[in-house]
Amino acid sequence: MTVSNRTAPTRWTHVPLIALAVAIGLPPDAAAQGRRSLPDGPGHDTVQRVCGSTCHGAELVVAKGYTRDSWGAVVNGMVSRGAKASDAELTEIVDYLAKNLPPKTGAAGAGGAGFLGGGPDDAMMVDVNAADRGRTVYIAECITCHGNKARGGDNAVPANQRGPDLIRSMVVLKDRYGSMLGAFLKGNHPMQSGRTSASLTGAQAIDLSHFLHAKVNETLRSGPYSKPINVLTGDATAGAAYFNGAGGCAKCHNVTADLAGIATKYDPVALQQKFLFPRTFASSRGGGGGRNNTITVTVTPASGPSISGTVVNLDDFNVALRDSDGEYHSWKRTAALKVEKHDPYAAHAEMLDRFTDRNIHDIVAYLETLK
């Protein structure tokens, strides 16, 4: 059921107000933390009647402040959890909440008096219109230092002007409707226009909060940045030259042997992952994992024969292995103990320090031709 302006036969049942608190994202046990009355106004009686006569937890709803669209999403969430009411009643409830509990503004745009920010059970609901306004402020004042995705300035910006990653900023992550961001921006933080952040209004701080939380949401597993992007942007001819020349790939691999038809087994993203991180890669073309190239070690004690096997543990203090018969061996590492590690992917690890973005994309483009 969705909230609309259509009228329908009355068919409501009592919905405890705690259901609304759960729909907002509040912990159920918080409903017993006191009582605050809902504001008077048109629709008040409908809210009381539909939501039931037990108004424990009302203070949690009163403490919220959303746009009409966001309140509509909250009420629809309540309906999805089993609440039943007529469309007309749901619309009246949303109208009441939007009018009496609008977005928090606060005296100086810091999220409202006493609003100290929340945790994971008090997620901020992004107002798309406010986020759009915040985007305008961000582009005008912040983008040069913090990047177009708010992930921090790139290497084209001088190091002393590079801003941090705002998506991982604790100020942003703990902020709710400008509660912490507004307070931070009241300081003399420099902006790209030459002004300081203290010149921003409280409304602009809240809009920035919505924009930055929208960027945070985009980085989540369900966000657009979690989807694989097109990695076929390189030059296959340049990739072949690097593969057979400076890259040194041809010293270990042969395009007519172990790499024959590799592009039919792995998609471009998996191809890139396979040569960058060969121990962990994914495939969407049904390719297998290839050879089982495990790390082995040979240990030679001060007296006695050398023993080789698969690494079980290897650090600065101890070494342990399991030999070909499955027998476990371990030693404390000393100056007299010789330890030789054999990693078949060592060359790949070493190349990570040498690859440029251009090299990577050129190699992927070349490997994609091997079908």
VOPAGU-2260 file (C-alpha; in pm, 1 decimal, decimal comma):
REM VOPAGU-2260
SITE   aa  ch    i         X         Y         Z
SITE  MET   A    0       0,0       0,0       0,0
SITE  THR   A    1     134,1     341,1     -84,6
SITE  VAL   A    2      36,5     681,7      44,0
SITE  SER   A    3    -185,0     868,8    -200,9
SITE  ASN   A    4    -462,5    1126,0    -206,1
SITE  ARG   A    5    -725,6     873,2    -310,2
SITE  THR   A    6   -1013,1     808,1     -75,9
SITE  ALA   A    7   -1106,1     454,8      14,3
SITE  PRO   A    8   -1347,3     282,0     250,7
SITE  THR   A    9   -1236,3     307,9     607,8
SITE  ARG   A   10   -1052,1     -11,0     701,6
SITE  TRP   A   11    -813,0      67,7     980,6
SITE  THR   A   12    -682,8    -127,5    1272,9
SITE  HIS   A   13    -491,5       1,0    1573,4
SITE  VAL   A   14    -122,4      50,1    1499,3
SITE  PRO   A   15      96,9     103,4    1809,7
SITE  LEU   A   16     308,6     414,9    1777,6
SITE  ILE   A   17     613,2     197,6    1843,3
SITE  ALA   A   18     560,8      61,6    1489,3
SITE  LEU   A   19     620,0     411,6    1359,1
SITE  ALA   A   20     935,0     433,4    1570,3
SITE  VAL   A   21    1058,1     105,1    1423,1
SITE  ALA   A   22     979,1     225,0    1072,2
SITE  ILE   A   23    1191,5     533,3    1138,0
SITE  GLY   A   24    1477,7     310,5    1245,3
SITE  LEU   A   25    1466,9     346,8    1623,2
SITE  PRO   A   26    1537,6      59,1    1862,7
SITE  PRO   A   27    1211,3     -88,4    1997,9
SITE  ASP   A   28    1319,1     -66,3    2360,8
SITE  ALA   A   29    1363,0     309,1    2323,1
SITE  ALA   A   30     985,0     341,6    2318,7
SITE  ALA   A   31     975,9     331,6    2697,3
SITE  GLN   A   32    1199,4     636,2    2742,9
SITE  GLY   A   33     934,0     884,1    2850,8
SITE  ARG   A   34     632,9    1058,6    2702,9
SITE  ARG   A   35     600,7    1372,3    2496,9
SITE  SER   A   36     273,0    1476,1    2341,7
SITE  LEU   A   37     220,8    1504,4    1971,5
SITE  PRO   A   38     150,2    1865,2    1865,8
SITE  ASP   A   39    -210,8    1975,7    1826,6
SITE  GLY   A   40    -338,2    2034,4    1474,4
SITE  PRO   A   41    -551,5    1891,4    1196,2
SITE  GLY   A   42    -497,3    1518,2    1180,7
SITE  HIS   A   43    -388,6    1486,8    1544,6
SITE  ASP   A   44    -695,0    1281,4    1637,6
SITE  THR   A   45    -649,0    1055,5    1335,8
SITE  VAL   A   46    -288,9     987,3    1430,8
SITE  GLN   A   47    -393,6     909,8    1787,9
SITE  ARG   A   48    -683,6     693,6    1679,6
SITE  VAL   A   49    -506,7     498,3    1405,5
SITE  CYS   A   50    -185,1     455,8    1595,5
SITE  GLY   A   51    -364,4     333,6    1903,3
SITE  SER   A   52    -437,9     469,5    2243,4
SITE  THR   A   53     -98,5     380,2    2394,6
SITE  CYS   A   54     127,4     668,4    2298,2
SITE  HIS   A   55     444,7     547,7    2467,9
SITE  GLY   A   56     737,3     637,4    2246,2
SITE  ALA   A   57     569,3     953,1    2114,2
SITE  GLU   A   58     872,3    1158,7    2219,0
SITE  LEU   A   59    1082,9     964,3    1970,4
SITE  VAL   A   60     856,1    1066,9    1683,9
SITE  VAL   A   61     833,0    1425,7    1807,5
SITE  ALA   A   62    1213,5    1445,6    1809,4
SITE  LYS   A   63    1219,8    1370,8    1436,9
SITE  GLY   A   64    1188,1    1617,0    1152,9
SITE  TYR   A   65    1139,7    1515,5     789,1
SITE  THR   A   66     999,7    1650,8     463,6
SITE  ARG   A   67     661,4    1529,0     344,6
SITE  ASP   A   68     822,7    1283,9     101,7
SITE  SER   A   69    1039,3    1140,0     378,7
SITE  TRP   A   70     745,1    1110,9     620,1
SITE  GLY   A   71     557,7     934,8     339,7
SITE  ALA   A   72     843,6     684,8     313,8
SITE  VAL   A   73     832,3     632,7     691,5
SITE  VAL   A   74     457,7     570,5     693,6
SITE  ASN   A   75     483,4     338,5     392,8
SITE  GLY   A   76     751,5     151,2     585,3
SITE  MET   A   77     507,6     120,5     874,5
SITE  VAL   A   78     245,5     -16,5     636,5
SITE  SER   A   79     495,8    -267,6     498,0
SITE  ARG   A   80     538,9    -396,1     853,2
SITE  GLY   A   81     170,5    -478,5     879,6
SITE  ALA   A   82      -2,9    -153,1     971,8
SITE  LYS   A   83    -349,2    -116,2     815,9
SITE  ALA   A   84    -540,8     204,7     750,6
SITE  SER   A   85    -735,6     363,1     469,1
SITE  ASP   A   86    -549,1     559,5     205,4
SITE  ALA   A   87    -727,5     874,0     320,7
SITE  GLU   A   88    -614,1     816,8     679,3
SITE  LEU   A   89    -256,0     749,7     573,8
SITE  THR   A   90    -253,3    1068,7     370,3
SITE  GLU   A   91    -392,0    1262,5     665,4
SITE  ILE   A   92    -122,1    1115,0     890,9
SITE  VAL   A   93     153,7    1212,1     647,0
SITE  ASP   A   94      12,0    1564,0     610,9
SITE  TYR   A   95       0,1    1601,3     988,8
SITE  LEU   A   96     356,5    1477,9    1038,7
SITE  ALA   A   97     497,4    1690,0     755,2
SITE  LYS   A   98     331,3    2006,4     885,3
SITE  ASN   A   99     402,4    1959,9    1254,4
SITE  LEU   A  100     736,7    1778,8    1239,2
SITE  PRO   A  101     930,5    1939,6     949,7
SITE  PRO   A  102    1306,7    1901,4     898,2
SITE  LYS   A  103    1515,6    2022,1    1190,1
SITE  THR   A  104    1679,0    2358,4    1139,9
SITE  GLY   A  105    1808,7    2473,9    1477,6
SITE  ALA   A  106    1896,4    2826,3    1578,4
SITE  ALA   A  107    2218,6    2821,9    1377,3
SITE  GLY   A  108    2164,6    2532,5    1142,3
SITE  ALA   A  109    2316,8    2273,5    1369,3
SITE  GLY   A  110    2037,2    2021,5    1356,7
SITE  GLY   A  111    1817,3    2162,6    1629,8
SITE  ALA   A  112    1869,3    2235,5    1995,9
SITE  GLY   A  113    1995,6    1935,0    2186,5
SITE  PHE   A  114    2028,4    1725,2    1870,2
SITE  LEU   A  115    2365,0    1557,7    1923,8
SITE  GLY   A  116    2374,4    1320,9    1630,7
SITE  GLY   A  117    2283,3     955,0    1617,6
SITE  GLY   A  118    2409,8     610,6    1557,4
SITE  PRO   A  119    2321,8     326,1    1321,4
SITE  ASP   A  120    1974,6     287,2    1471,7
SITE  ASP   A  121    1897,8     651,5    1395,8
SITE  ALA   A  122    1985,0     672,4    1029,4
SITE  MET   A  123    1938,6    1006,3     858,6
SITE  MET   A  124    1678,8    1013,4     582,1
SITE  VAL   A  125    1807,0    1215,2     289,4
SITE  ASP   A  126    1580,3    1482,7     142,9
SITE  VAL   A  127    1659,8    1478,5    -230,4
SITE  ASN   A  128    1564,8    1842,9    -275,5
SITE  ALA   A  129    1789,2    1951,1      12,3
SITE  ALA   A  130    2067,6    1728,6    -127,9
SITE  ASP   A  131    2037,0    1904,2    -465,2
SITE  ARG   A  132    2073,3    2241,7    -294,3
SITE  GLY   A  133    2366,5    2105,3     -96,6
SITE  ARG   A  134    2528,6    1988,1    -420,2
SITE  THR   A  135    2525,9    2348,4    -543,1
SITE  VAL   A  136    2698,2    2465,4    -224,9
SITE  TYR   A  137    2948,4    2179,8    -245,4
SITE  ILE   A  138    3041,5    2256,9    -607,4
SITE  ALA   A  139    3080,7    2625,4    -528,2
SITE  GLU   A  140    3284,9    2586,1    -211,3
SITE  CYS   A  141    3423,1    2234,3    -155,1
SITE  ILE   A  142    3477,2    2032,0    -471,0
SITE  THR   A  143    3829,6    2151,5    -550,3
SITE  CYS   A  144    3973,1    2015,1    -225,2
SITE  HIS   A  145    3740,8    1721,4    -154,4
SITE  GLY   A  146    3680,1    1587,8    -507,6
SITE  ASN   A  147    3365,3    1541,2    -712,9
SITE  LYS   A  148    3261,4    1233,6    -511,4
SITE  ALA   A  149    3363,6    1379,2    -173,6
SITE  ARG   A  150    3627,3    1106,6    -148,8
SITE  GLY   A  151    3916,5    1349,8    -109,8
SITE  GLY   A  152    4121,8    1560,4    -348,9
SITE  ASP   A  153    4312,7    1388,0    -629,3
SITE  ASN   A  154    4680,1    1413,4    -713,3
SITE  ALA   A  155    4619,1    1706,5    -946,9
SITE  VAL   A  156    4558,8    1922,2    -638,9
SITE  PRO   A  157    4866,3    2041,1    -443,6
SITE  ALA   A  158    4920,3    1824,2    -135,9
SITE  ASN   A  159    4867,4    2115,6     102,6
SITE  GLN   A  160    4526,8    2183,5     -54,8
SITE  ARG   A  161    4401,3    1824,9     -72,8
SITE  GLY   A  162    4096,2    1775,1     145,5
SITE  PRO   A  163    4024,7    1449,1     329,9
SITE  ASP   A  164    3772,9    1182,4     233,1
SITE  LEU   A  165    3440,1    1315,6     364,3
SITE  ILE   A  166    3263,7     982,0     315,1
SITE  ARG   A  167    3479,9     837,4     593,8
SITE  SER   A  168    3473,6    1150,6     808,5
SITE  MET   A  169    3341,5    1083,7    1158,8
SITE  VAL   A  170    3192,8    1433,8    1159,7
SITE  VAL   A  171    2981,5    1342,0     856,1
SITE  LEU   A  172    2901,7     986,1     965,5
SITE  LYS   A  173    2781,5    1095,6    1309,9
SITE  ASP   A  174    2604,1    1402,7    1175,1
SITE  ARG   A  175    2225,3    1412,4    1164,8
SITE  TYR   A  176    2067,0    1703,2     977,8
SITE  GLY   A  177    2364,3    1931,1    1038,1
SITE  SER   A  178    2396,0    1844,8    1406,9
SITE  MET   A  179    2776,3    1810,4    1389,7
SITE  LEU   A  180    2852,3    1948,5    1045,0
SITE  GLY   A  181    2682,9    2278,2    1129,5
SITE  ALA   A  182    2895,7    2321,3    1439,8
SITE  PHE   A  183    3212,6    2239,9    1243,1
SITE  LEU   A  184    3128,9    2487,1     967,0
SITE  LYS   A  185    3084,9    2767,4    1217,9
SITE  GLY   A  186    3464,4    2769,0    1243,9
SITE  ASN   A  187    3695,0    2944,8    1000,9
SITE  HIS   A  188    3736,9    2651,7     763,4
SITE  PRO   A  189    3867,5    2785,7     428,0
SITE  MET   A  190    3652,4    2745,1     117,7
SITE  GLN   A  191    3743,9    2765,2    -248,9
SITE  SER   A  192    3566,3    3099,0    -298,1
SITE  GLY   A  193    3807,7    3259,4     -53,3
SITE  ARG   A  194    3546,9    3294,8     219,1
SITE  THR   A  195    3541,3    3088,5     535,8
SITE  SER   A  196    3279,3    2832,7     627,7
SITE  ALA   A  197    3148,5    3062,4     901,4
SITE  SER   A  198    2978,7    3261,7     624,5
SITE  LEU   A  199    2750,9    2968,8     536,9
SITE  THR   A  200    2397,0    2991,5     670,1
SITE  GLY   A  201    2242,7    2726,8     892,1
SITE  ALA   A  202    2015,8    2621,9     604,4
SITE  GLN   A  203    2318,2    2572,5     377,4
SITE  ALA   A  204    2486,8    2356,4     644,4
SITE  ILE   A  205    2179,3    2132,8     658,6
SITE  ASP   A  206    2163,1    2112,3     278,4
SITE  LEU   A  207    2530,8    2011,0     276,2
SITE  SER   A  208    2450,3    1746,7     535,2
SITE  HIS   A  209    2182,6    1597,0     308,8
SITE  PHE   A  210    2419,5    1605,0       9,4
SITE  LEU   A  211    2705,9    1436,8     196,6
SITE  HIS   A  212    2477,5    1169,7     342,7
SITE  ALA   A  213    2351,5    1102,9      -9,6
SITE  LYS   A  214    2713,9    1047,2    -116,5
SITE  VAL   A  215    2763,9     814,9     181,6
SITE  ASN   A  216    2456,8     615,6      75,0
SITE  GLU   A  217    2594,1     588,6    -278,4
SITE  THR   A  218    2902,9     409,0    -148,2
SITE  LEU   A  219    2702,3     139,3      29,9
SITE  ARG   A  220    2675,5    -209,2    -115,5
SITE  SER   A  221    2345,1    -124,6    -282,2
SITE  GLY   A  222    2471,8     209,1    -417,6
SITE  PRO   A  223    2575,9     285,1    -775,3
SITE  TYR   A  224    2947,6     296,2    -691,5
SITE  SER   A  225    2937,7     -68,3    -584,7
SITE  LYS   A  226    2858,7    -175,6    -941,0
SITE  PRO   A  227    3152,8    -268,0   -1167,5
SITE  ILE   A  228    3245,6      12,0   -1404,8
SITE  ASN   A  229    3368,6     -19,9   -1762,0
SITE  VAL   A  230    3737,6    -110,6   -1739,5
SITE  LEU   A  231    3787,4    -154,4   -2114,2
SITE  THR   A  232    3927,6     194,2   -2162,7
SITE  GLY   A  233    4286,0     105,0   -2254,9
SITE  ASP   A  234    4477,2      47,6   -2579,6
SITE  ALA   A  235    4514,1    -321,3   -2667,2
SITE  THR   A  236    4819,4    -256,5   -2887,1
SITE  ALA   A  237    4996,1     -71,3   -2606,8
SITE  GLY   A  238    4891,6    -349,2   -2370,5
SITE  ALA   A  239    5052,3    -612,6   -2592,5
SITE  ALA   A  240    5374,8    -411,5   -2607,6
SITE  TYR   A  241    5384,9    -375,8   -2228,4
SITE  PHE   A  242    5295,4    -744,5   -2178,5
SITE  ASN   A  243    5585,4    -857,6   -2399,8
SITE  GLY   A  244    5824,2    -580,7   -2297,0
SITE  ALA   A  245    5854,9    -364,0   -1986,0
SITE  GLY   A  246    5583,4    -550,4   -1795,7
SITE  GLY   A  247    5775,0    -877,4   -1814,5
SITE  CYS   A  248    5452,9   -1079,1   -1831,2
SITE  ALA   A  249    5573,1   -1289,9   -2124,1
SITE  LYS   A  250    5856,5   -1427,5   -1909,8
SITE  CYS   A  251    5604,9   -1642,0   -1722,0
SITE  HIS   A  252    5298,1   -1652,5   -1947,2
SITE  ASN   A  253    5226,1   -1755,4   -2304,7
SITE  VAL   A  254    4919,6   -1631,2   -2492,2
SITE  THR   A  255    4903,0   -1956,7   -2691,4
SITE  ALA   A  256    4936,6   -2179,4   -2384,2
SITE  ASP   A  257    4825,1   -2088,2   -2030,5
SITE  LEU   A  258    4651,2   -1766,1   -2146,4
SITE  ALA   A  259    4492,1   -1911,3   -2460,9
SITE  GLY   A  260    4123,5   -1814,9   -2471,8
SITE  ILE   A  261    4137,8   -1649,6   -2130,1
SITE  ALA   A  262    3892,9   -1376,4   -2235,7
SITE  THR   A  263    3626,2   -1642,4   -2287,9
SITE  LYS   A  264    3665,1   -1754,2   -1925,7
SITE  TYR   A  265    3673,6   -1418,2   -1749,0
SITE  ASP   A  266    3495,1   -1090,2   -1803,3
SITE  PRO   A  267    3703,3    -766,0   -1812,9
SITE  VAL   A  268    3658,7    -692,7   -1442,1
SITE  ALA   A  269    3764,9   -1046,6   -1348,2
SITE  LEU   A  270    4060,0   -1027,8   -1588,5
SITE  GLN   A  271    4179,4    -713,7   -1413,5
SITE  GLN   A  272    4134,5    -866,5   -1068,8
SITE  LYS   A  273    4305,1   -1190,2   -1176,6
SITE  PHE   A  274    4633,8   -1034,1   -1276,2
SITE  LEU   A  275    4636,4    -768,3   -1003,7
SITE  PHE   A  276    4525,7    -994,5    -717,4
SITE  PRO   A  277    4551,3   -1350,3    -852,8
SITE  ARG   A  278    4465,5   -1515,9    -521,0
SITE  THR   A  279    4123,5   -1347,1    -498,0
SITE  PHE   A  280    3922,6   -1278,2    -808,5
SITE  ALA   A  281    3569,3   -1323,9    -939,5
SITE  SER   A  282    3434,5   -1430,8   -1275,2
SITE  SER   A  283    3099,7   -1371,1   -1439,0
SITE  ARG   A  284    3173,3   -1589,3   -1741,5
SITE  GLY   A  285    3195,6   -1912,6   -1548,0
SITE  GLY   A  286    3573,0   -1949,9   -1557,7
SITE  GLY   A  287    3744,2   -2174,4   -1310,1
SITE  GLY   A  288    4000,4   -2074,8   -1053,0
SITE  GLY   A  289    4296,0   -2208,3   -1250,5
SITE  ARG   A  290    4595,0   -2371,4   -1087,6
SITE  ASN   A  291    4618,5   -2413,8    -713,8
SITE  ASN   A  292    4934,6   -2209,7    -664,4
SITE  THR   A  293    4982,2   -2224,0    -289,2
SITE  ILE   A  294    5264,7   -2060,5     -95,7
SITE  THR   A  295    5526,2   -2312,4      17,0
SITE  VAL   A  296    5830,6   -2282,1     239,6
SITE  THR   A  297    6156,1   -2469,9     283,5
SITE  VAL   A  298    6304,5   -2471,0     632,9
SITE  THR   A  299    6666,0   -2572,1     694,8
SITE  PRO   A  300    6765,5   -2612,2    1062,3
SITE  ALA   A  301    7122,5   -2559,5    1180,5
SITE  SER   A  302    7152,1   -2938,4    1191,6
SITE  GLY   A  303    6938,2   -3186,0    1007,4
SITE  PRO   A  304    6776,9   -3203,1     662,6
SITE  SER   A  305    6564,8   -2935,1     495,6
SITE  ILE   A  306    6189,8   -2980,0     510,9
SITE  SER   A  307    5947,0   -2832,1     259,5
SITE  GLY   A  308    5571,1   -2798,4     263,9
SITE  THR   A  309    5267,3   -2575,8     252,7
SITE  VAL   A  310    5277,8   -2274,5     481,9
SITE  VAL   A  311    5059,3   -2301,5     791,1
SITE  ASN   A  312    5207,8   -2002,2     973,4
SITE  LEU   A  313    5489,8   -1765,5     889,1
SITE  ASP   A  314    5578,1   -1455,4    1089,8
SITE  ASP   A  315    5881,1   -1294,5    1253,2
SITE  PHE   A  316    5877,4   -1538,0    1544,0
SITE  ASN   A  317    5754,6   -1875,4    1421,6
SITE  VAL   A  318    5725,5   -2082,4    1106,1
SITE  ALA   A  319    5502,3   -2383,9    1056,4
SITE  LEU   A  320    5432,1   -2604,6     756,7
SITE  ARG   A  321    5260,7   -2925,2     655,7
SITE  ASP   A  322    5466,7   -3155,3     436,6
SITE  SER   A  323    5349,9   -3370,2     143,8
SITE  ASP   A  324    5260,4   -3654,4     381,7
SITE  GLY   A  325    5039,0   -3423,8     586,6
SITE  GLU   A  326    5278,6   -3410,5     882,1
SITE  TYR   A  327    5291,3   -3084,3    1076,5
SITE  HIS   A  328    5628,3   -2919,2    1157,9
SITE  SER   A  329    5700,9   -2596,0    1344,5
SITE  TRP   A  330    6006,2   -2400,2    1457,8
SITE  LYS   A  331    6093,8   -2088,9    1648,1
SITE  ARG   A  332    6274,6   -1852,5    1414,4
SITE  THR   A  333    6640,5   -1793,2    1504,4
SITE  ALA   A  334    6942,2   -1659,0    1319,7
SITE  ALA   A  335    7055,6   -2017,2    1257,6
SITE  LEU   A  336    6723,7   -2124,8    1100,8
SITE  LYS   A  337    6710,4   -2073,8     724,7
SITE  VAL   A  338    6362,6   -2005,6     585,7
SITE  GLU   A  339    6293,7   -1981,4     212,4
SITE  LYS   A  340    5946,5   -1873,5     102,7
SITE  HIS   A  341    5821,0   -1976,1    -241,9
SITE  ASP   A  342    5529,4   -1763,9    -363,8
SITE  PRO   A  343    5426,1   -1835,2    -724,3
SITE  TYR   A  344    5252,1   -1497,3    -733,5
SITE  ALA   A  345    5545,1   -1294,5    -601,6
SITE  ALA   A  346    5596,7   -1128,0    -940,5
SITE  HIS   A  347    5235,6   -1009,2    -942,3
SITE  ALA   A  348    5278,4    -857,2    -596,7
SITE  GLU   A  349    5597,1    -680,3    -702,2
SITE  MET   A  350    5426,9    -537,5   -1010,2
SITE  LEU   A  351    5167,1    -359,2    -800,2
SITE  ASP   A  352    5430,3     -99,1    -713,2
SITE  ARG   A  353    5514,5     -48,7   -1080,2
SITE  PHE   A  354    5179,3     -53,5   -1258,5
SITE  THR   A  355    5029,5     278,6   -1361,6
SITE  ASP   A  356    4658,2     315,4   -1429,6
SITE  ARG   A  357    4741,0     330,7   -1801,8
SITE  ASN   A  358    4938,6       4,7   -1780,8
SITE  ILE   A  359    4650,9    -170,0   -1604,4
SITE  HIS   A  360    4385,2     -63,0   -1852,6
SITE  ASP   A  361    4607,9    -135,5   -2153,0
SITE  ILE   A  362    4678,0    -489,9   -2027,9
SITE  VAL   A  363    4305,4    -555,0   -1967,8
SITE  ALA   A  364    4228,2    -433,4   -2319,8
SITE  TYR   A  365    4494,4    -669,2   -2456,8
SITE  LEU   A  366    4383,5    -969,7   -2251,2
SITE  GLU   A  367    4025,5    -912,2   -2366,4
SITE  THR   A  368    4141,0    -987,4   -2724,3
SITE  LEU   A  369    4260,8   -1335,5   -2626,5
SITE  LYS   A  370    3947,6   -1531,1   -2718,7
